[in-house]
Amino acid sequence: MTGAMAPSKPLNAMDLCDRCGAQAYVRVVLPGERVLLFCAHHARQHGDALAKIAVEIQDETGRLSTK
């Protein structure tokens, strides 16, 4: 992350996965400030490829719990 980028705001229930429409727990910022949102499932599925091209990955999957 560069100093010129503003910190990402927390994801909320209005942020939906671009792949399936479920609640998003991961925000991926790509070059050119393009943003993708993913549910935990799709973030895991595409995580390796996204990590290679992402400028920033905001992962809030830790909020999910198995209580």
C-alpha positions as CSV (number, residue, x, y, z in Angstrom):
1,M,0.0,0.0,0.0
2,T,1.3,3.4,-0.9
3,G,1.1,6.5,1.4
4,A,-1.2,8.1,-1.2
5,M,-4.0,5.6,-0.6
6,A,-6.6,6.2,2.0
7,P,-7.2,3.5,4.5
8,S,-10.1,1.1,3.6
9,K,-13.3,1.4,5.5
10,P,-14.7,-1.7,7.3
11,L,-16.9,-3.9,5.2
12,N,-20.6,-4.1,6.1
13,A,-23.7,-6.0,5.2
14,M,-24.3,-3.8,2.2
15,D,-21.0,-4.9,0.6
16,L,-21.8,-8.0,-1.5
17,C,-19.6,-10.5,-3.3
18,D,-19.0,-9.7,-6.9
19,R,-19.1,-13.4,-7.8
20,C,-22.3,-14.7,-6.0
21,G,-24.0,-11.8,-4.1
22,A,-23.3,-13.1,-0.6
23,Q,-22.0,-10.8,2.1
24,A,-18.4,-9.7,1.3
25,Y,-15.6,-10.2,3.8
26,V,-12.7,-9.4,1.5
27,R,-12.0,-6.3,-0.5
28,V,-9.3,-6.5,-3.2
29,V,-7.9,-3.3,-4.6
30,L,-6.3,-3.7,-8.1
31,P,-4.0,-1.4,-10.0
32,G,-5.9,1.7,-11.2
33,E,-7.9,1.7,-7.9
34,R,-10.4,-0.9,-9.2
35,V,-12.1,-2.8,-6.4
36,L,-13.5,-6.3,-6.2
37,L,-15.5,-7.7,-3.2
38,F,-15.6,-11.4,-2.3
39,C,-17.3,-13.6,0.2
40,A,-15.0,-15.8,2.2
41,H,-15.6,-18.8,-0.1
42,H,-14.7,-17.0,-3.3
43,A,-11.8,-15.1,-1.7
44,R,-10.3,-18.5,-0.8
45,Q,-11.0,-19.9,-4.2
46,H,-9.3,-17.0,-6.1
47,G,-6.9,-15.9,-3.3
48,D,-3.6,-17.1,-4.9
49,A,-4.3,-15.4,-8.2
50,L,-5.6,-12.2,-6.6
51,A,-2.5,-12.0,-4.3
52,K,-0.3,-11.8,-7.4
53,I,-2.0,-8.8,-8.9
54,A,-3.6,-6.9,-5.9
55,V,-2.3,-3.6,-4.6
56,E,-4.1,-4.2,-1.3
57,I,-6.2,-7.0,0.2
58,Q,-8.5,-6.2,3.1
59,D,-9.4,-9.5,4.7
60,E,-12.2,-9.5,7.4
61,T,-12.9,-13.2,7.3
62,G,-11.7,-13.3,11.0
63,R,-15.1,-11.9,11.9
64,L,-16.6,-15.2,10.9
65,S,-16.7,-17.7,13.7
66,T,-17.6,-21.3,14.3
67,K,-19.4,-20.8,17.6
